[in-house]
């Protein structure tokens, strides 16, 4: 009985030790990729704001034409 308990304990310890080694790997990121992503997001936001403002202004103009004619 003692031998099986020790083997289970050793298996549990080895499982947690192997996970710790895999987490210590360093991941690198390329700053240029991140900067390009930010620039693209800003361009897309400007386009969306521009389209929205054009559609709102066109809607207001059409509403004014319908009401005042």
Protein Blocks (a to p, Z undefined) as FASTA:
>chain_A
ZZmmmmmmmmmmmmmmmmmmmmmpccdddfklmmmmmmmmmmmmmmmmmmmmmmmmmmmm
mmmmmmmZZ
